[in-house]
Amino acid sequence: MGISKNSQSIRTVLRDIGLLLHVPGVMALVSLPVCWLSGETYALVPLLTCAIASLAVGQLLYRQTKSQASNRIPYAMATAALGWLLVPLFASIPLLMTANAPNLAPDLSTTILMFQNPWNSIFEAFSGFTSTGLSMAFNYSELPHTIQWWRSLMEWVGGVGVIVLVISLLEPTTEPYQLYNAEGRSQRIGLTLSQTVKRIWWIYVIYTIGSILLFRIVGMNWWEALNHGMTGIATGGFSVSESSIANYGIAVKLAVILVMTLGAISFSAHYEVLRYRKLSAFWADNQHQALWILLSLGTILLWGFHRLANRDVAFIDVLFQWSSALGTCGFSTVSVSDWDGGAKLLMTLIMAIGGAAGSTAGGIKLSRFVIIFKAIVWRFRRVTLLPHEMMRYQLNGKILKEAEASRRVDAAAVLAILWLSISITGVFILQYLKLPNYNLSDVIFEVASATSGVGLSTGITHPDLPWLGKLTLILLMWMGRLEIISALLLLSLPLKILANRK
């Protein structure tokens, strides 16, 4: 009986993986007009190969493993984790094949040639779909338009989530809400999950269009506005300009700060604002209040660090870098590689916290940060209670029962400990590589950036990084995007299956 149940569950997982693999195929077909209009016909075959390969494998899995059984939560998490491993692998095909195209335009720079190395192409695809923004490209502006678009499209789809896209368009066998949770989401902004994902998508599209128009108004050309609008609202950070946002004026930088911050706010708050015109939704709950407090106080503190170090960094750049780190976006206006250890550590801490739960941002999430902070406050209050006094657990203006408060604290603490554990492991591996010209603070910063899906870099992410370093950062981006637990369940699932068979 145990074997048949496991076999049925595996068939259901494979069927749903088949649905997920349709995503890069459809993306490649949608990208064909960009390739044609830009005159980069050498990218047609790579895009078609990606489309055919992903759609063929997806259809094969879908049709050969038809199942109507609904999987339990562990298998739903395994589906999400395996899907987020395979989708970027197929999405790396256009990068790898374009760089190796025999009729590649001779006037293109060596930037695209870096993707001839499969590790670099796979890294870029994982960074894109996890909306991280760490890149193996030297100069983004030198990439072909097709590849610039492909990178932006990966981040745009990855920002809202592959599973959210599939749930909104297709019919996975596994209970959709289980898949939705497995992708690191839990908030609902509708009576049903279908209504929720549809509302997420129309909010996402509205803000994307708004971001593109805003960037065009403040000075970007249409191509730059299109790509930065997509990656900005996705809190991804891939850019098409030479030095990210560094070469733009103050108006553009302020506009990008606004978009990055909007991307770090939950979809539920955006829905309240768009549907009911309630601007107060942006600061109504504890996590959004924490967002504004950390944004303002953190900027002042980081600026103070630079003043104490006698480093001449403009206030607008300090505000920009802090907003990028808090919103886990990854756009930059200055290089952080020459900052002192204190400033890097401060940035590392805010990258670890990340944006609001239910947004496109990564990190541990502000909601968990608030709960852990309140747990510390509650602990001190319990110590000072008099024998006749009762303890009140209040969150977002509501009184929680002690059991519910403990459950939320435990869940937040476990995730934070797991985040810290895999980050420490990543630091040890990168330190083992003995990378020249980088100290421990640089390594910690890079690891936190990858795990939280940020994309800011001290320079460690580079085409010459050894394969083990690239693999480590890839796994950190993957695990961080899934909020770790789903990834760990996938890695432990084969052991569980073997144990059940015994």
C-alpha positions as CSV (number, residue, x, y, z in Angstrom):
1,M,0.0,0.0,0.0
2,G,2.8,2.4,0.9
3,I,4.6,1.7,-2.4
4,S,1.4,2.4,-4.5
5,K,0.7,5.6,-2.6
6,N,4.3,6.8,-3.1
7,S,4.1,5.8,-6.8
8,Q,0.9,7.7,-7.3
9,S,2.3,10.7,-5.5
10,I,5.4,10.7,-7.7
11,R,3.3,10.5,-10.8
12,T,1.3,13.5,-9.6
13,V,4.5,15.5,-8.9
14,L,5.8,14.7,-12.4
15,R,2.5,15.7,-14.0
16,D,2.6,19.1,-12.3
17,I,6.3,19.5,-13.2
18,G,5.2,19.0,-16.8
19,L,2.8,21.9,-16.4
20,L,5.6,24.1,-14.9
21,L,7.9,23.3,-17.8
22,H,5.5,25.0,-20.2
23,V,6.5,28.3,-18.7
24,P,10.0,28.8,-20.3
25,G,8.6,27.4,-23.6
26,V,5.8,30.0,-23.8
27,M,8.3,32.7,-22.7
28,A,10.6,31.7,-25.6
29,L,7.8,31.9,-28.1
30,V,6.7,35.3,-26.8
31,S,10.3,36.5,-27.2
32,L,10.5,35.7,-30.9
33,P,9.2,39.0,-32.0
34,V,11.9,40.8,-30.0
35,C,14.5,38.7,-31.7
36,W,13.1,39.4,-35.1
37,L,12.5,43.2,-34.7
38,S,16.0,43.7,-33.3
39,G,17.5,42.0,-36.3
40,E,19.3,39.4,-34.1
41,T,18.3,36.4,-36.2
42,Y,21.1,34.3,-34.7
43,A,19.0,34.1,-31.5
44,L,16.0,32.6,-33.3
45,V,17.3,29.0,-33.1
46,P,18.2,29.3,-29.4
47,L,14.7,30.5,-28.6
48,L,13.0,27.9,-30.7
49,T,15.2,25.2,-29.2
50,C,14.2,26.3,-25.7
51,A,10.5,26.4,-26.7
52,I,10.6,23.0,-28.3
53,A,12.6,21.3,-25.6
54,S,10.6,22.6,-22.6
55,L,7.2,22.2,-24.3
56,A,8.1,18.7,-25.5
57,V,9.4,17.5,-22.1
58,G,6.5,19.3,-20.3
59,Q,3.9,17.6,-22.6
60,L,5.6,14.2,-22.2
61,L,5.5,14.4,-18.4
62,Y,2.0,15.7,-18.4
63,R,0.5,13.1,-20.7
64,Q,2.5,10.1,-19.5
65,T,1.8,10.7,-15.8
66,K,-1.9,11.7,-15.9
67,S,-3.3,11.6,-12.4
68,Q,-6.2,13.1,-10.6
69,A,-4.9,12.4,-7.1
70,S,-4.2,15.4,-4.9
71,N,-0.9,15.3,-3.2
72,R,-0.1,16.0,0.4
73,I,1.8,19.1,1.5
74,P,5.3,17.4,1.4
75,Y,4.8,16.4,-2.2
76,A,3.5,19.8,-3.1
77,M,6.6,21.3,-1.7
78,A,8.7,18.8,-3.6
79,T,6.8,19.9,-6.8
80,A,7.6,23.5,-6.2
81,A,11.3,22.9,-5.4
82,L,11.9,20.6,-8.3
83,G,10.0,22.9,-10.6
84,W,12.2,25.8,-9.5
85,L,15.3,23.7,-10.3
86,L,14.2,22.6,-13.8
87,V,12.6,25.7,-15.1
88,P,15.8,27.8,-14.9
89,L,17.8,25.0,-16.5
90,F,15.6,25.1,-19.6
91,A,15.7,28.9,-19.5
92,S,19.5,28.8,-19.7
93,I,19.3,27.4,-23.2
94,P,18.8,30.7,-25.1
95,L,21.8,32.2,-23.2
96,L,24.1,29.3,-23.8
97,M,23.1,28.7,-27.5
98,T,23.1,32.4,-28.4
99,A,26.6,32.8,-27.0
100,N,27.7,29.8,-29.0
101,A,25.8,30.7,-32.2
102,P,28.1,30.3,-35.3
103,N,26.7,33.4,-36.9
104,L,26.9,35.6,-33.9
105,A,27.4,39.3,-34.9
106,P,31.1,40.0,-35.1
107,D,30.8,43.5,-33.5
108,L,29.4,42.2,-30.2
109,S,31.6,42.4,-27.2
110,T,33.0,39.7,-25.1
111,T,30.2,40.1,-22.6
112,I,27.9,37.7,-24.4
113,L,30.8,35.3,-24.9
114,M,30.9,34.8,-21.2
115,F,27.7,32.7,-21.5
116,Q,29.5,30.2,-23.6
117,N,30.4,28.6,-20.3
118,P,27.4,26.5,-19.2
119,W,27.9,27.4,-15.6
120,N,27.5,31.1,-16.4
121,S,24.3,30.6,-18.4
122,I,22.8,28.4,-15.7
123,F,23.8,30.9,-13.1
124,E,22.2,33.8,-15.0
125,A,18.9,31.8,-15.5
126,F,18.7,30.9,-11.8
127,S,19.5,34.5,-10.8
128,G,16.7,35.7,-13.2
129,F,14.0,33.3,-12.1
130,T,14.7,33.8,-8.4
131,S,14.6,37.5,-9.1
132,T,18.0,37.9,-7.5
133,G,19.9,40.0,-10.0
134,L,23.5,38.7,-9.5
135,S,25.0,38.5,-12.9
136,M,27.8,37.0,-14.9
137,A,27.7,39.9,-17.5
138,F,30.4,42.5,-17.5
139,N,28.5,45.3,-19.2
140,Y,24.7,44.9,-19.5
141,S,24.4,47.4,-22.3
142,E,26.7,45.3,-24.6
143,L,24.4,42.3,-24.5
144,P,22.1,41.7,-27.5
145,H,18.6,43.1,-27.2
146,T,17.2,39.5,-27.2
147,I,19.3,38.5,-24.2
148,Q,18.5,41.8,-22.4
149,W,14.8,41.1,-22.9
150,W,15.2,37.4,-21.9
151,R,16.9,38.4,-18.6
152,S,14.2,40.9,-17.9
153,L,11.4,38.5,-18.7
154,M,12.9,35.8,-16.5
155,E,12.9,38.2,-13.6
156,W,9.4,39.6,-14.3
157,V,7.9,36.1,-14.3
158,G,10.1,34.9,-11.4
159,G,9.1,37.9,-9.3
160,V,5.5,37.0,-9.1
161,G,6.2,33.3,-9.2
162,V,6.1,30.4,-11.7
163,I,3.5,28.5,-9.7
164,V,1.3,31.6,-9.4
165,L,1.4,31.9,-13.2
166,V,0.6,28.2,-13.7
167,I,-2.3,28.3,-11.2
168,S,-3.8,31.3,-13.0
169,L,-3.7,29.6,-16.4
170,L,-3.6,25.8,-16.0
171,E,-5.0,23.1,-13.7
172,P,-2.3,21.4,-11.6
173,T,-3.3,18.1,-10.0
174,T,-1.9,18.9,-6.6
175,E,-4.1,21.1,-4.4
176,P,-3.3,24.6,-5.8
177,Y,-3.3,26.2,-2.3
178,Q,-0.6,23.7,-1.2
179,L,1.5,24.7,-4.3
180,Y,0.9,28.4,-3.5
181,N,2.2,27.9,0.0
182,A,5.1,25.9,-1.2
183,E,6.3,28.8,-3.3
184,G,6.6,30.9,-0.2
185,R,3.2,32.6,-0.3
186,S,0.3,32.5,2.1
187,Q,-1.8,35.7,1.9
188,R,-5.1,35.7,0.1
189,I,-6.7,38.8,-1.4
190,G,-9.8,37.0,-2.6
191,L,-12.4,34.5,-1.5
192,T,-10.7,31.7,-3.5
193,L,-7.1,31.0,-4.5
194,S,-8.1,31.5,-8.2
195,Q,-9.4,34.9,-7.4
196,T,-6.3,35.7,-5.4
197,V,-3.8,34.8,-8.2
198,K,-5.8,36.7,-10.8
199,R,-5.8,39.8,-8.6
200,I,-2.1,39.4,-8.0
201,W,-1.6,39.4,-11.7
202,W,-3.7,42.4,-12.6
203,I,-2.0,44.4,-9.7
204,Y,1.4,43.3,-11.0
205,V,0.6,44.3,-14.6
206,I,-0.8,47.6,-13.6
207,Y,2.3,48.5,-11.6
208,T,4.6,47.2,-14.4
209,I,2.9,49.5,-16.9
210,G,3.0,52.3,-14.4
211,S,6.7,51.8,-13.8
212,I,7.5,51.7,-17.5
213,L,5.6,55.0,-18.1
214,L,7.2,56.6,-15.0
215,F,10.7,55.7,-16.1
216,R,10.0,57.0,-19.6
217,I,8.8,60.3,-18.2
218,V,11.8,60.9,-16.0
219,G,14.3,60.4,-18.8
220,M,14.9,56.8,-19.8
221,N,14.3,55.8,-23.5
222,W,11.5,53.3,-24.2
223,W,13.8,50.2,-24.2
224,E,15.4,51.1,-20.9
225,A,12.1,52.0,-19.3
226,L,10.5,48.7,-20.5
227,N,13.3,46.5,-19.0
228,H,13.9,48.5,-15.8
229,G,10.1,48.7,-15.3
230,M,9.8,44.9,-15.4
231,T,12.8,44.1,-13.3
232,G,12.2,47.0,-10.9
233,I,8.7,46.0,-9.8
234,A,9.9,42.4,-9.7
235,T,12.6,43.5,-7.2
236,G,15.0,41.7,-9.5
237,G,17.7,44.2,-10.5
238,F,18.8,43.1,-13.9
239,S,19.7,46.2,-15.9
240,V,20.3,47.0,-19.6
241,S,22.5,50.0,-19.0
242,E,26.2,50.0,-18.5
243,S,26.4,50.5,-14.7
244,S,22.9,49.7,-13.6
245,I,21.3,53.1,-12.5
246,A,24.6,54.9,-11.8
247,N,24.7,57.0,-15.0
248,Y,21.2,58.4,-14.6
249,G,20.2,61.7,-13.0
250,I,18.5,62.3,-9.6
251,A,14.9,62.2,-11.1
252,V,15.5,58.6,-12.4
253,K,17.1,57.5,-9.2
254,L,14.1,58.8,-7.2
255,A,11.7,57.1,-9.6
256,V,13.6,53.8,-9.2
257,I,13.5,54.1,-5.4
258,L,9.8,54.5,-5.6
259,V,9.3,51.4,-7.8
260,M,11.7,49.3,-5.7
261,T,9.7,50.3,-2.5
262,L,6.4,49.5,-4.2
263,G,7.7,46.1,-5.1
264,A,8.6,45.4,-1.4
265,I,5.0,46.2,-0.3
266,S,2.5,43.3,-0.1
267,F,0.0,42.6,-2.8
268,S,-2.8,42.8,-0.2
269,A,-1.8,46.4,0.7
270,H,-1.7,47.3,-3.0
271,Y,-5.2,45.7,-3.5
272,E,-6.6,47.9,-0.7
273,V,-5.1,51.0,-2.2
274,L,-6.2,50.3,-5.8
275,R,-9.6,48.8,-5.0
276,Y,-10.7,51.0,-2.1
277,R,-8.4,54.0,-2.4
278,K,-7.1,53.4,1.2
279,L,-3.6,54.8,1.2
280,S,-3.4,53.9,4.9
281,A,-3.0,50.3,3.9
282,F,0.6,51.1,3.2
283,W,1.3,51.5,6.9
284,A,-1.8,49.9,8.5
285,D,-0.1,46.7,9.8
286,N,3.1,46.1,11.7
287,Q,5.3,44.8,8.9
288,H,4.6,47.9,6.7
289,Q,5.2,50.2,9.6
290,A,8.5,48.4,10.1
291,L,9.2,48.9,6.4
292,W,9.0,52.7,6.7
293,I,10.8,52.8,10.0
294,L,13.7,50.7,8.7
295,L,13.8,52.7,5.4
296,S,14.1,56.1,7.1
297,L,16.3,55.2,10.1
298,G,18.5,52.8,8.2
299,T,19.3,55.4,5.5
300,I,20.3,57.9,8.2
301,L,22.4,55.3,10.0
302,L,24.2,54.2,6.8
303,W,24.8,57.8,5.8
304,G,26.3,58.3,9.3
305,F,28.6,55.3,8.8
306,H,30.0,56.9,5.7
307,R,30.5,60.2,7.4
308,L,32.4,58.6,10.2
309,A,34.6,56.8,7.7
310,N,35.2,60.1,5.8
311,R,33.7,58.6,2.7
312,D,32.1,61.0,0.3
313,V,28.9,59.3,-0.8
314,A,26.0,61.4,-1.9
315,F,22.9,61.1,0.3
316,I,20.8,60.1,-2.8
317,D,23.1,57.2,-3.4
318,V,23.0,56.2,0.3
319,L,19.2,56.3,0.1
320,F,19.2,54.4,-3.2
321,Q,21.5,51.6,-2.0
322,W,19.6,51.2,1.3
323,S,16.2,51.0,-0.6
324,S,17.7,48.5,-3.0
325,A,18.9,46.3,-0.1
326,L,15.7,46.5,1.9
327,G,13.5,45.9,-1.1
328,T,15.9,43.1,-2.2
329,C,16.0,44.6,-5.7
330,G,19.7,44.8,-6.6
331,F,19.9,48.0,-8.6
332,S,22.9,50.1,-7.7
333,T,24.3,53.6,-8.2
334,V,27.7,53.1,-6.5
335,S,30.0,50.1,-6.0
336,V,29.8,48.7,-2.4
337,S,33.1,46.8,-2.9
338,D,35.2,49.6,-1.4
339,W,32.8,50.3,1.6
340,D,34.1,49.5,5.1
341,G,33.1,46.4,7.0
342,G,30.6,48.3,9.2
343,A,28.6,49.6,6.2
344,K,28.7,46.1,4.6
345,L,27.5,44.5,7.7
346,L,24.6,46.9,8.1
347,M,23.6,46.3,4.5
348,T,23.9,42.5,5.1
349,L,21.5,42.7,8.0
350,I,18.8,44.6,6.1
351,M,19.2,42.3,3.1
352,A,18.5,39.4,5.5
353,I,15.3,41.0,6.7
354,G,14.0,41.8,3.2
355,G,10.6,43.2,2.2
356,A,7.0,42.5,3.2
357,A,5.5,39.1,3.1
358,G,3.2,38.7,0.1
359,S,5.4,41.0,-2.1
360,T,7.9,40.3,-4.8
361,A,10.8,40.9,-2.4
362,G,13.0,38.2,-0.8
363,G,14.7,37.8,2.5
364,I,13.3,36.4,5.8
365,K,10.5,39.0,5.4
366,L,9.4,41.9,7.5
367,S,6.4,40.0,9.0
368,R,8.8,37.4,10.6
369,F,11.2,40.1,11.7
370,V,8.3,41.9,13.5
371,I,7.2,38.6,15.2
372,I,10.7,37.8,16.4
373,F,11.1,41.4,17.6
374,K,7.8,41.2,19.5
375,A,8.8,37.8,20.9
376,I,11.8,39.5,22.5
377,V,9.6,42.2,23.9
378,W,7.1,39.6,25.2
379,R,9.9,37.7,26.8
380,F,11.0,40.7,28.8
381,R,7.5,41.6,29.8
382,R,6.9,38.0,31.1
383,V,9.9,38.4,33.3
384,T,8.5,41.6,34.9
385,L,5.0,40.4,35.3
386,L,3.5,40.4,38.8
387,P,1.8,37.2,40.0
388,H,-1.7,38.6,39.5
389,E,-1.0,40.1,36.1
390,M,-1.9,38.6,32.7
391,M,0.2,38.7,29.6
392,R,-1.3,40.2,26.4
393,Y,0.0,39.2,23.0
394,Q,-0.9,41.9,20.5
395,L,-0.1,41.8,16.7
396,N,-1.5,44.2,14.1
397,G,-3.9,45.6,16.6
398,K,-5.4,42.1,17.5
399,I,-5.0,40.1,20.7
400,L,-3.6,36.7,20.2
401,K,-4.0,33.6,22.4
402,E,-0.8,32.4,23.9
403,A,-0.8,29.2,21.8
404,E,-1.2,31.2,18.6
405,A,1.5,33.7,19.6
406,S,3.9,30.8,20.4
407,R,3.1,29.1,17.0
408,R,3.9,32.2,15.1
409,V,7.1,32.8,17.0
410,D,8.2,29.2,16.5
411,A,7.6,29.4,12.7
412,A,9.4,32.7,12.4
413,A,12.3,31.5,14.5
414,V,12.7,28.2,12.6
415,L,12.8,30.0,9.2
416,A,15.4,32.5,10.6
417,I,17.6,29.7,12.0
418,L,17.4,27.8,8.7
419,W,18.3,31.0,6.7
420,L,21.2,31.6,9.0
421,S,22.3,28.0,8.8
422,I,22.5,27.7,5.0
423,S,24.1,31.2,4.8
424,I,26.9,30.1,7.2
425,T,27.4,27.0,5.1
426,G,27.7,29.2,2.0
427,V,30.2,31.4,3.8
428,F,32.4,28.4,4.7
429,I,32.4,27.1,1.2
430,L,33.3,30.5,-0.4
431,Q,36.0,31.0,2.3
432,Y,37.4,27.6,1.4
433,L,37.9,28.7,-2.2
434,K,40.3,31.4,-0.9
435,L,39.1,34.0,-3.3
436,P,41.8,36.7,-3.8
437,N,41.1,40.3,-2.9
438,Y,38.0,39.5,-0.9
439,N,37.8,39.4,2.9
440,L,35.2,37.8,5.2
441,S,32.8,40.8,5.1
442,D,32.7,40.6,1.3
443,V,31.9,36.9,1.5
444,I,29.1,37.3,4.1
445,F,27.7,40.2,2.0
446,E,27.6,38.1,-1.2
447,V,26.1,35.1,0.5
448,A,23.3,37.2,2.1
449,S,22.7,38.8,-1.2
450,A,22.2,35.5,-2.9
451,T,20.1,33.9,-0.1
452,S,17.8,36.8,0.2
453,G,17.5,37.3,-3.6
454,V,19.0,40.8,-3.6
455,G,21.6,41.0,-6.3
456,L,24.0,43.5,-4.9
457,S,27.6,42.3,-5.1
458,T,31.0,43.0,-3.8
459,G,32.5,41.6,-7.0
460,I,32.7,37.9,-6.0
461,T,30.0,37.0,-8.5
462,H,32.2,37.0,-11.6
463,P,32.7,34.7,-14.7
464,D,36.0,33.6,-13.3
465,L,34.5,32.4,-10.0
466,P,35.3,28.6,-9.6
467,W,32.4,26.3,-10.4
468,L,32.0,25.3,-6.8
469,G,31.4,29.0,-5.9
470,K,28.8,29.4,-8.7
471,L,27.0,26.2,-7.6
472,T,27.0,27.4,-4.0
473,L,25.4,30.7,-5.0
474,I,22.9,29.0,-7.3
475,L,21.8,26.7,-4.5
476,L,21.5,29.6,-2.1
477,M,19.4,31.6,-4.6
478,W,17.2,28.5,-5.2
479,M,16.7,27.7,-1.5
480,G,16.2,31.4,-0.5
481,R,13.5,31.8,-3.2
482,L,11.6,28.8,-1.8
483,E,12.1,29.9,1.8
484,I,14.3,26.9,2.4
485,I,11.8,24.4,3.8
486,S,10.5,23.2,0.4
487,A,14.1,22.8,-0.9
488,L,15.1,20.7,2.2
489,L,12.0,18.5,1.8
490,L,12.9,17.8,-1.8
491,L,16.4,16.8,-0.8
492,S,15.1,14.5,1.9
493,L,12.2,13.0,-0.1
494,P,14.2,10.1,-1.6
495,L,15.3,9.0,1.9
496,K,11.6,9.1,3.0
497,I,10.5,7.0,0.0
498,L,13.2,4.4,0.7
499,A,12.2,4.3,4.3
500,N,8.5,3.7,3.4
501,R,9.5,0.9,1.1
502,K,11.3,-0.9,3.9
